[in-house]
Amino acid sequence: MTELTHAIASTHQVFNQPLPLENYNAFHGDRMLQYWLRVFDATWADPRLMDFGHQVGHELLQAGFLANKHIPEFLPHDRFGHRIDQVDYHPAYHQLMQAAITAGHTHLPWTMQEPGKHVARAALAYLHNHADPGSGCPLTMTFASVPAIQTQPDVASRWLPGILSGHYDGSNKPWYEKVGLTIGMAMTEKQGGSDVRANTTVAVPVGQPGAGQLYSLLGHKWFCSAPMCDGFLMLAKVEDQLSCFLVPRWREDGSKNPIHIQRLKNKLGNRSNASAEIELRGAHGWLVGEQGRGVATIIQMVALTRYDCMIGSSALMAQAAKEAIWHTAGRSAFGRPLHLQPLMLNVLADLALEAEASLAISMRIAHALDNMQDAKQAALVRCATGIGKYWICKRAVLQTFEAMECVGGVGYVDENVCNRLYREAPVNSIWEGSGNVQCLDLLRVLSRESDCLNALMAELEAARGRHPLYDRRLDQTLAMLVQTESLEYAARHILQHLALCWQAATLLLHGEGWIAEAFVRARLGQSSLQFGCLPEGINTQAIVERLLVRIDNRTAG
Ligand SMILES: Cc1cc2nc3c(=O)[nH]c(=O)nc-3n(C[C@H](O)[C@H](O)[C@H](O)COP(=O)(O)OP(=O)(O)OC[C@H]3O[C@@H](n4cnc5c(N)ncnc54)[C@H](O)[C@@H]3O)c2cc1C
C-alpha cells in the first residue's frame, strides 16, 4: 500500500523546461539597447541604466506581475456614503511608479543638460516597459505634459516643480501638499475620440476670463486613464472654442474637485493601469494657452505620447523576442535544442530584426528630440513620429503573437509574460491617434509643411547608394507620393513603404552592417511580411545570439 501511494505521488520528473528569465540585469543583458545608446551619445547614462536595469530584472519584474494580477479597485464612496472617487492600487504599482520616477523616466530630459538626454530617458522607458507597461501610461503622460504646461508660465511655475521633482507621492491629497506630481490627459468623449472637435464639454470662467484663469467645466470624458493623477490636461469648449485646461483633482480650498468617476473599464490588457469614465460637474481648471488654442496646446503633449508609443511597442517586441529566444534556448524538441533548428532560427531572427528596426527609429526620434534647436531635426520629429507610431505599434501585435507561439502553450498562460505582452500590444496602436488617424495626419503634414517633407526626404536620401534593394524601394515609395488623386485611399500602403524605408535607412546609416543587410533583404527584397520567411544566406544565428540575454554573476545577484 505504501509503495502504491509513493508510485502515485511521483508520476514524473519535470525536465526540458527552461529557467524563467528573471533575476538578471535588464540593461546589461541587452546588447541591442546598449548599441543604440552608443550611437546616439548616451553612454554617460550607463551607470544609471545599470542600476535601473538591475531593478527591472529583479524586484520590478515581480512587481509587474503583482500589479497586473491585483488590478486597481474603484471606491466611489467611503463607508459613510461620502463621494470619494478613489482608485486603490496594489503596493506593487506604487513601487513601479516610484522606481521609474526616481530613475528619471518623467523628468530627465527636462532637468539635465547632457547630450543624448532624450535617448537616455527613452532607454529608461524601454526598460520600465519590461517590468510593466501599464504604469508606463501615467509616467509617459507626466513626462509629455511638460511642454504643454509650459505654454502657461503662471500655471507652470506652480506645477512644474512637483512634476519635475523626481519624487513620487501616491497619496491621495491635494497637489500643493505634495513634493511629486503626476499628470493625466482627458480628451476622448463618447461622441468623438479621434475627432476631438466633437467635444461637448463646456467651460465658463469662475471669475475673470483669459489664459491662466480658473474655469468651471461641465461635461464628461469617456476615457481618462490613471485617474489618481494630481492633475489632467483636458479639452473643453469656451464659447464654442476648443480650449485646454489643467484640471486638478483637488481644489485649492482643500475640497475635492468634482471629477466623478463613473466606472473603470475592463480591458483586454493594460491591466495595472486604471482607465476611467468621468463626469465633470463644475470641476475647476486653469486655462492653459489662449482660448480656442486647445488642440494646438495639447498636441504638444500628444506628440510626445505618440513617441512614447514607439518606445513602448519597441520594448514589447524586444522583450517578446528575448523571451522567445531564452525559452527556446532552454528547451529541446525532437532531440535537438529548439533555438538551433533551422525553421525556429528563421522565426527567432526575424522577431529580433523587427525589434531592432523598431528600436532604431525610436532612438532616432529621441536623438532628434535632443537636437530640436536644429529646424531639420524638429521637422523630422513632426512627421516621422506618426510613421513610427503607426508601423511599430501595428507590427508589435503580430510580433508578440509570434513570440508567444515560439514559447508554445506555456506562453499562452497568465503566469507567462508573453501572454501579457500580446494583450498589451494593441493599445499603443489604438490610443494617441489610431492607425488611420496617423496616416491622415502624416498626409496633412507632408502636404502643408514643406520643411517636414524635406526633412523626411533628407533622412531617406542620406542612405541612398548603400544598398541596391534600398534604392529601388525608395524610388517606388517616392513615386507613390506623387499620385495625389488617391493619396487618402492609399495612405496605409504609403505609410508602410515609408516606414520600411525609414527603418532600413536608419539601420544602413547607423546600425550594425550585418543587421542592416539582413533587414534590407528581409523587408525590402521580398513582399512577404510574415515572420519566419527570411531569405537564404542571413546569419540568423548571430542575430539571435545578439538578443540572447546574458546573465552573469556580476549582474545577476
Ligand atoms: C486603454 C485605453 C486608455 C485610454 N486612455 C485615454 C486617456 O487617458 N485619455 C484620453 O483622452 N483618451 C484615452 N483613450 C481613448 C483613445 O485615445 C481613443 O479611443 C482613440 O483616440 C480613438 O478614439 P475613439 O475610440 O473615439 O474612436 P474613433 O475616433 O471613433 O475611431 C474609430 C476608428 O476610426 C478611425 N478613423 C477616425 N477617423 C477616420 C477617418 N477620417 N478616416 C478613416 N478612419 C478614421 C480611427 O483610426 C479608429 O480606428 C484610451 C483608450 C484606451 C483603449
The ligand as an ORCA input file, in Angstrom:
! r2SCAN-3c Opt
* xyz 0 1
  C      -6.936     51.567    -22.576
  C      -7.275     52.904    -23.122
  C      -6.975     54.019    -22.379
  C      -7.271     55.280    -22.867
  N      -6.948     56.373    -22.115
  C      -7.255     57.598    -22.579
  C      -6.966     58.761    -21.800
  O      -6.376     58.684    -20.720
  N      -7.349     59.965    -22.278
  C      -7.988     60.096    -23.473
  O      -8.290     61.206    -23.870
  N      -8.276     59.020    -24.228
  C      -7.922     57.782    -23.814
  N      -8.221     56.680    -24.572
  C      -9.030     56.858    -25.765
  C      -8.280     56.737    -27.059
  O      -7.358     57.768    -27.185
  C      -9.350     56.728    -28.160
  O     -10.046     55.504    -28.059
  C      -8.766     56.904    -29.522
  O      -8.280     58.200    -29.670
  C      -9.790     56.633    -30.640
  O     -10.961     57.368    -30.431
  P     -12.382     56.649    -30.449
  O     -12.318     55.498    -29.503
  O     -13.433     57.645    -30.252
  O     -12.502     56.038    -31.898
  P     -12.993     56.798    -33.215
  O     -12.497     58.192    -33.217
  O     -14.430     56.549    -33.386
  O     -12.179     55.987    -34.301
  C     -12.529     54.653    -34.637
  C     -11.643     54.217    -35.800
  O     -11.901     55.062    -36.913
  C     -10.686     55.542    -37.453
  N     -10.911     56.848    -38.032
  C     -11.231     58.007    -37.419
  N     -11.356     58.999    -38.310
  C     -11.128     58.463    -39.534
  C     -11.112     58.976    -40.867
  N     -11.340     60.275    -41.108
  N     -10.823     58.133    -41.890
  C     -10.568     56.833    -41.655
  N     -10.562     56.302    -40.430
  C     -10.834     57.094    -39.368
  C      -9.716     55.558    -36.282
  O      -8.370     55.448    -36.733
  C     -10.170     54.333    -35.495
  O      -9.512     53.197    -35.984
  C      -7.905     55.420    -24.119
  C      -8.212     54.282    -24.868
  C      -7.889     53.038    -24.389
  C      -8.236     51.839    -25.216
*
